[in-house]
């Protein structure tokens, strides 16, 4: 699978410095080389000082056990969100390498959130969830081919939040 897999990372997500706008790709040279051709026309002014700070962060992360700490923190947040979704009957697809969780919305009566036939069901569910319940989720149908309606049965949640935010979401989701 290595020969066709690209892992994409960002300093904002990894080190909590969202303003840096520095990212990286890891994968086979044949794919990364083609990505670099397109990228050279998109990004042309990343601060060298910020790049150096991220390079040092990578060096220090290994020395200071940052990766283990980060994994422990996110494992706890992941479990908190998964437990919440199970509690409110939004059956999650448990991720193994992301801080996004897809959860099935099929247990929720579609009549509670469907307003029209034009917008996808996942869009309508996520809009309803945000406006009526007070919890934001992302409609995942954009990640599927247009003729594949599988994504409409899910909502995409994230656990890269403060624990207080995740606990407040748990409280609000009880209204489902």
C-alpha positions in Angstrom: 0.0 0.0 0.0 3.0 2.3 0.5 3.4 2.8 -3.2 0.0 4.6 -3.4 -0.3 6.2 0.0 0.4 9.8 0.9 0.3 11.1 4.5 -0.4 14.8 4.9 0.5 16.7 8.0 0.4 20.2 9.3 2.2 22.2 12.0 -1.0 23.7 13.0 -2.5 20.4 13.8 0.6 18.7 15.1 2.1 21.5 17.2 -1.0 23.7 17.8 0.3 26.6 15.8 -2.5 27.2 13.3 -1.2 30.5 12.1 2.0 29.0 10.8 0.4 27.4 7.7 3.2 24.9 7.3 2.6 21.4 6.1 4.3 18.3 4.7 3.6 15.2 2.7 5.2 11.8 3.2 5.0 9.1 0.5 6.6 7.5 -2.5 8.9 9.8 -4.5 6.8 9.3 -7.7 3.7 10.8 -6.1 5.4 13.4 -3.9 7.4 14.7 -7.0 4.2 15.3 -8.9 2.6 17.0 -5.9 5.6 19.3 -5.6 5.1 20.4 -9.2 1.7 21.8 -8.4 2.7 23.0 -4.9 5.4 25.3 -6.3 2.7 27.5 -7.8 0.6 27.6 -4.7 3.0 28.4 -1.9 5.8 30.8 -2.3 6.2 32.8 0.8 6.3 30.7 4.0 8.5 32.4 6.5 11.9 30.7 6.8 11.9 31.6 10.6 8.6 29.6 11.0 10.0 26.8 8.9 13.1 26.6 11.2 10.9 26.7 14.3 8.9 23.7 13.0 12.2 21.8 12.1 13.4 22.4 15.7 10.0 21.3 17.0 10.4 18.0 15.2 13.9 17.5 16.6 12.7 18.3 20.2 9.5 16.3 19.9 11.5 13.0 19.8 13.8 14.1 22.7 11.0 15.3 24.9 8.6 12.4 24.3 6.1 14.7 22.6 4.7 12.1 20.3 3.8 9.8 23.2 2.2 12.6 25.1 0.3 13.7 22.0 -0.9 10.2 21.4 -2.0 9.9 25.0 -3.9 13.2 25.0 -5.7 12.4 21.7 -6.5 8.8 22.7 -8.3 10.2 25.7 -10.2 12.8 23.6 -11.0 10.1 21.0 -12.5 7.9 23.7 -14.5 10.7 25.2 -16.1 11.5 21.8 -16.7 7.8 21.0 -18.4 7.2 24.4 -20.6 10.3 23.8 -21.6 9.2 20.3 -22.4 5.7 21.6 -24.5 7.2 24.5 -26.7 9.2 22.1 -27.0 6.3 19.6 -24.9 7.9 16.8 -22.9 4.8 16.1 -19.4 5.9 15.3 -16.8 4.4 12.9 -13.9 4.3 15.2 -10.8 5.9 13.6 -7.3 4.6 13.9 -5.4 7.5 12.5 -7.5 10.6 12.4 -9.1 13.0 14.9 -12.3 12.9 12.9 -15.0 10.4 13.6 -17.8 9.5 11.2 -21.0 8.7 13.1 -24.2 7.1 11.6 -27.2 9.4 11.8 -29.6 6.6 10.8 -31.0 6.4 14.4 -32.4 9.9 14.2 -35.8 10.4 12.6 -35.2 12.1 9.3 -38.3 14.1 9.8 -36.6 16.0 12.6 -34.1 17.6 10.3 -35.1 17.2 6.6 -36.3 20.5 5.2 -36.1 19.9 1.4 -35.2 17.5 -1.3 -32.4 19.7 -2.8 -29.8 19.5 0.0 -28.1 16.3 0.9 -29.4 14.6 4.1 -26.0 14.9 5.8 -25.9 18.6 5.1 -29.5 19.0 6.5 -28.6 16.9 9.6 -25.5 18.9 10.3 -27.3 22.2 9.9 -30.1 21.1 12.2 -27.6 19.7 14.7 -25.8 23.1 14.8 -28.9 25.3 14.9 -31.2 23.2 17.1 -28.9 21.2 19.3 -25.9 23.5 19.4 -23.2 21.0 18.3 -21.4 21.4 15.0 -20.6 18.5 12.7 -19.4 18.3 9.2 -21.4 16.8 6.3 -19.1 14.1 4.8 -20.9 13.6 1.5 -18.3 15.9 -0.1 -15.8 13.1 0.4 -17.9 10.7 -1.7 -18.6 10.5 -5.4 -21.7 12.4 -6.4 -23.7 9.3 -7.3 -22.7 7.6 -4.0 -25.2 8.5 -1.3 -23.3 6.6 1.5 -22.0 9.8 3.0 -25.5 11.1 3.6 -26.0 8.6 6.4 -23.2 10.1 8.5 -22.0 13.2 10.3 -18.3 14.0 10.8 -17.2 15.0 14.3 -13.7 16.0 15.6 -12.1 15.5 19.0 -9.2 18.0 18.6 -11.0 20.2 21.1 -10.6 21.1 24.8 -12.1 18.5 27.0 -14.5 21.1 28.3 -15.9 21.6 24.8 -16.2 17.8 24.3 -18.1 17.5 27.6 -20.4 20.4 26.7 -21.1 18.7 23.4 -21.9 15.5 25.3 -24.4 17.4 27.4 -26.1 19.0 24.4 -26.2 15.8 22.4 -28.4 14.3 25.1 -31.3 16.2 23.4 -31.1 13.7 20.5 
